[in-house]
């Protein structure tokens, strides 16, 4: 009996601990507190609010909004309608009531209120702790609110602060994935969230924009998941090689039900969620699947492709890739270090550190990496305008982003939503200047590569400009993380991939003129007009007015890669972030074919800093050449005996890890025409490769750099 009772107790404790809970944490614009949602055993959701010292006398409206917060942007703009959308209202109660909504919706008549109208249901937000129970909301159902947002408004209705509703469980267990779209029709991201590997619920957040095209044409777009990723190391992808529709369970699409996605094939996003229409400047959608697609297990969609179709025409495709957390750290004096983690752009940055009470100065500076040298006189980093009120708590954004002593909590670990680690305002890889007692020094907020399992490394490159009458070097740095995809039965090719993050550009040019960088297609700087444009963003048939309208700092993917003039503000800033570049890969700019043009009149090759090395995981040179032969036959239909074998000796096999170092040279016979299929071959040949890199010393270089005809 004792054993039985103990077992029942353990089961009870497990059930209590397993309660699903989500929380929206606020720590900006002098407003601090939280709204917490917890699913109860009776199926209802408990809503607990906890705030103190609100910066206004009036009670404040607050609502669940449709989309998560993008913490990469200014706290004063990221709560706007174009970011977080409108109120969560799946039953269209606002539309039913029309202009009389405020008459009908009240705490005594909740059935007339939108699901997300929390102040309409329970009264406006005030100081103190309050608990209410809601029978309409859910966290992980088809109409789940997990990973949506809570927006707190001012009394007049203007949006004030916002926060993503994130799981209260460890963020380390959360599985997130992304499909990144580049191209001349569609750009943007499709995000996938899963609370943990065992969760039956997967959230889909679509954030796509039209590029240089008539927006009225991008309506009724179908979207499907297909078996294979479209490309390796290439953001644009090869949409012809994505395989068949992904349906590992063999489900019949005729049985598909939007209210029960477990009956639908994995691929059938259109049937489950409807067509997409990208007629606005920004277009966002949010869906939840229960027992539908998954990001874990043998039926995971990670490593597959997301394809967008207009009728029978493919207008965009992208690999579905794991999102790896970005971790940074700065090593300070006496063994003290400051670390921060961004798990996902829709989740606020976390920071942890040791005691900094001995520091009188700790400043994040505008400068990035300049040959490993710090400059204590550099400008403090301040990308956002200070907007906090003078009343109430001092939240981190009350001071400039670069004032780290004001930004960092007094002890332990805390949310730090004002410091983005990716996007156009990223603080990563910038310098930190500190003073502790009589000691002053500098460090870098460098990418933390310790304990990573995804083959992460940082690649750096520089361009040296001569004959200018002054010294000028431009430095580039980029975090690259490796992802391996496992083949499934029937797939033609397994696609290893890598993710490349934002590029930090920093110059030490001593003149005072504005900097305008461009990348030109030239091996000797003779052609300074043909901008690097691999995604064909601006073509001869593109309406220039649409391009000028779409391309800006916040939408760099709508710009040509080679014309940074349109991507950044033209000022004397010495360091900025470019979200549209790759240093390596099929479209990497760290190549002798691509040059950096400064102010339109000078040109310099962009050279990788450090020794270049690529190691391919094969058991023998024969195996490597067989793989190359398969790639050629797959991509061109040409028999493999038409290519020249790689010169490689089995004596080069590394006894410790079984890898073979090979020098990839000219692989095609002179009479072989590979113009159309070259990029496909470059993608395919990398299948199964293990690319090893150690920080900036051994750097991965795409095969494309070694196959210049």
Secondary structure as GFF3:
##gff-version 3
##sequence-region A 1 709
A	DSSP	alpha_helix	2	17	.	.	.	ID=ss1
A	DSSP	beta_strand	21	28	.	.	.	ID=ss2
A	DSSP	beta_strand	31	39	.	.	.	ID=ss3
A	DSSP	beta_strand	45	51	.	.	.	ID=ss4
A	DSSP	beta_strand	62	65	.	.	.	ID=ss5
A	DSSP	alpha_helix	81	84	.	.	.	ID=ss6
A	DSSP	alpha_helix	93	97	.	.	.	ID=ss7
A	DSSP	three_ten_helix	98	100	.	.	.	ID=ss8
A	DSSP	alpha_helix	101	104	.	.	.	ID=ss9
A	DSSP	three_ten_helix	110	112	.	.	.	ID=ss10
A	DSSP	alpha_helix	118	122	.	.	.	ID=ss11
A	DSSP	beta_strand	128	134	.	.	.	ID=ss12
A	DSSP	beta_strand	149	153	.	.	.	ID=ss13
A	DSSP	beta_strand	159	164	.	.	.	ID=ss14
A	DSSP	beta_strand	166	167	.	.	.	ID=ss15
A	DSSP	three_ten_helix	171	173	.	.	.	ID=ss16
A	DSSP	beta_strand	175	181	.	.	.	ID=ss17
A	DSSP	beta_strand	186	194	.	.	.	ID=ss18
A	DSSP	beta_strand	201	210	.	.	.	ID=ss19
A	DSSP	three_ten_helix	215	217	.	.	.	ID=ss20
A	DSSP	beta_strand	222	226	.	.	.	ID=ss21
A	DSSP	three_ten_helix	239	241	.	.	.	ID=ss22
A	DSSP	three_ten_helix	253	255	.	.	.	ID=ss23
A	DSSP	three_ten_helix	261	263	.	.	.	ID=ss24
A	DSSP	alpha_helix	269	273	.	.	.	ID=ss25
A	DSSP	beta_strand	283	290	.	.	.	ID=ss26
A	DSSP	beta_strand	305	310	.	.	.	ID=ss27
A	DSSP	beta_strand	313	322	.	.	.	ID=ss28
A	DSSP	beta_strand	326	331	.	.	.	ID=ss29
A	DSSP	three_ten_helix	333	335	.	.	.	ID=ss30
A	DSSP	beta_strand	337	342	.	.	.	ID=ss31
A	DSSP	beta_strand	350	353	.	.	.	ID=ss32
A	DSSP	beta_strand	359	364	.	.	.	ID=ss33
A	DSSP	three_ten_helix	396	398	.	.	.	ID=ss34
A	DSSP	alpha_helix	404	407	.	.	.	ID=ss35
A	DSSP	beta_strand	413	415	.	.	.	ID=ss36
A	DSSP	beta_strand	431	436	.	.	.	ID=ss37
A	DSSP	beta_strand	439	444	.	.	.	ID=ss38
A	DSSP	beta_strand	446	447	.	.	.	ID=ss39
A	DSSP	beta_strand	457	465	.	.	.	ID=ss40
A	DSSP	beta_strand	472	483	.	.	.	ID=ss41
A	DSSP	beta_strand	497	507	.	.	.	ID=ss42
A	DSSP	beta_strand	517	521	.	.	.	ID=ss43
A	DSSP	alpha_helix	544	550	.	.	.	ID=ss44
A	DSSP	three_ten_helix	553	558	.	.	.	ID=ss45
A	DSSP	three_ten_helix	564	566	.	.	.	ID=ss46
A	DSSP	beta_strand	575	578	.	.	.	ID=ss47
A	DSSP	beta_strand	594	598	.	.	.	ID=ss48
A	DSSP	beta_strand	602	605	.	.	.	ID=ss49
A	DSSP	beta_strand	607	608	.	.	.	ID=ss50
A	DSSP	beta_strand	611	612	.	.	.	ID=ss51
A	DSSP	alpha_helix	621	636	.	.	.	ID=ss52
A	DSSP	three_ten_helix	640	642	.	.	.	ID=ss53
A	DSSP	three_ten_helix	650	652	.	.	.	ID=ss54
A	DSSP	alpha_helix	678	685	.	.	.	ID=ss55
A	DSSP	beta_strand	698	699	.	.	.	ID=ss56
A	DSSP	three_ten_helix	703	706	.	.	.	ID=ss57
###
